[in-house]
Amino acid sequence: MKFKTELFDETAVKRALTRLSYEIIERTENLGNLALVGIKTRGVPLAGIISENVKQSSGISIPVYELDITHYRDDRKEEVEVDGGLKKEQVEGKDVILVDDVLFTGRTTRAAIDAVFSAGRASSIKLAVLVDRGHRELPIRADFVGKNVPSSLKEKIVVKLAETDGVTNISIYEK
C-alpha cells in the first residue's frame, strides 16, 4: 500500500471521539442500561475511550466488553475457535452499542450483531464508528459517526491508535 494522506492527527481523533461520546449521552435514554461492545481489534480501545469520556461528562460508568467476531464472519470457510465471547448477562436486556473503527461494507457489523444475538437478547443494538467510508454491501448504517470520509474502492482507510499501534491518526492509502 502506498501512503496518500493523513486525514486526522491525534487531536482530531480525540475531538471526534469526544463528539461521539456526547452524542451517545444525549441520545441514550438510560445510560445505566448501556453496554459498549468493542469489536476487536481497534473497536476495543475506542469503546474504552468513549466509556471514559461518558464517565467524565455524566459520572456514569459504562461497562466495556470485547468482541472477537472471527467465528461469525461469512468470508471464512474453516471453523475458528474463539476465546470467550459475550456472556448472556452482559447483553441481556441491555442497550448495546457496538464500537468499531471503520464502517465499510457492513459485514463486520453483521457478524457482530450475530455474536450479540448468540449471547442473549439485547434491548437494542446501535453502532458507533470512528469513520464511515461508505460502499455498503449490506443495509447497515451507523447511529454514531465520528467522521464520514467518502473514499474510492481503490483506497484503504487505516486507523492507528496509541493503545494498539503506538501512535494515533487516520490515514488513506492507495491499494
N, C-alpha and C positions, 0 to 999 in steps of 0.2 A: 504494500500500500504506500502511496505517496502522499505526504502531508500537503494539505491545501490551505487551511486557515484555522486559527483558533477563534471559536465563537464566543466562549465565556472564559474569563480568567477566574481565579478563586473568589474574588469579591463578587462577581456577577453570579456565580453559582450559589454562594451564601445568600445573596439577595433573593434569588429565585426560590430557594428553599424556605426562606423566611416568609415570602409571599404565599407559597403553598401552605405553610403551616397556619397562617392567619385565615386563609380560605377554608381550611378544614375546621378551624374553631368556629368561624362564622356560619358555616353551612351544616354543622353537626348539632342535632338537637340535644343529645345526651353524650357528652364526652366521656362520662363514666362507663358507658357501654361500648366504647370504641376499642378495637384491636387493630394494630398496624402489623401487616404481614409483609416483610421484605422478601422479595424474590431474589434468590442467590444469583449473582454474587453482589453486585453493586446496590441492589434494592435494599439489602440488609442495613448497611451503614446509612443509607438515605432515610430509611424508616427510623433509625436511631436518632438522627439529627432532627427529623420532624417531631419525634416524641419529645426530645429535649426542648425544642422551640415552643411546643404546646405547653409543656410544664412551666417554662419561664413566663409565658404570657397569661396562662389561666390558673396555674397552681395544681393542675390535674395531671397525674402520671398516666400515660397511655402505655399499655404493655406492647412490646415489640416481639414478634415471632419470626423465625427464619423458615423459609420455604425453598426446598430443592424440588424443582418441577421436572427433573430429568425423567422420572418414571412415567410422567403424564404427557410427554411430548409425542406428537403424531408423526414426527420425522425420524424416529428411532425404530429400527426393526428388531433389535435384540432387547431382551428383558434386562433392566438395570436395577440392581439393588440400591436402595436409597436409605441412608441412616435416618432414623427418626421420622419426622414429618409433623404435621399439625395434630394436636390431640383434640378430642371432642370438646373438652371443657374450655379450650382456647377460642373456639369459634361458635359453639352452640349458642344461638340467641344473640350473638354479638353483631354489631355493625362493623364489618371488616373493611379495611382499606388496604388493598394490595398496593405495594410500592415497588416501582421499577425505575431504571434509569432512562431507557429509551423505548417508546412505543413505535413499532414499525408495522409489521404485518398483522399483529394481533394474536399470533399463535402462542407466544409465551403467556399472554394473559389468559387465553382459553385454557391452557394447561394448568395455570394457577387456579382458575375457577374450579376446574375439575378436582384439583387437590383439596381445595376448601370443602367442596361438596362431599368428598370421600371421608373427610374428618367429622363433619357434622353439618347441621342446618343453621347457617348464619341468618340473622335477621335481614341483613342487606350486605351486598358486596359492591364496593366502589373501587376506582382505580386512580392512583396518583402517580404521575410520571414527571421526571425532570424535563425530558424532551419528547415532544410528539413530532415525528418527522413525516407522517402521512403514509401513503402507499398501502393501505389496509387490504388484506385478503379476507378478513372476517369482519362481521358487523360489530366492531368493538370500538368504543370511544373512551377517552379518559375523562374522569369527573374533575380532576385537579391537574393542571398542567403548568409546569414552570415556564416553558417556552415552546412555542410552535416554530419549528425550523423546516420549511419546505426544502426538500433535497431531491437530488437525482437518484435514480436506481443505481447509478454508477458510483455513488458516493457512500461512504460509511461514516456514521457519527460515532465518535469514541468519547465516552465519559471516563474521566480519571478522577479518583477520589483519594485523598491523603490516606484514608484507612486501608485501602487495598492497593494503591499504586504509588504512594509516597508524594503525590502531587495532585492538586485539584484543578481541573479545567475541562472544557468540552471543545473538541476539535472536529474538523471534517477532513477525511482522507479520500483520495481517489482510489477506487478498487483496481 
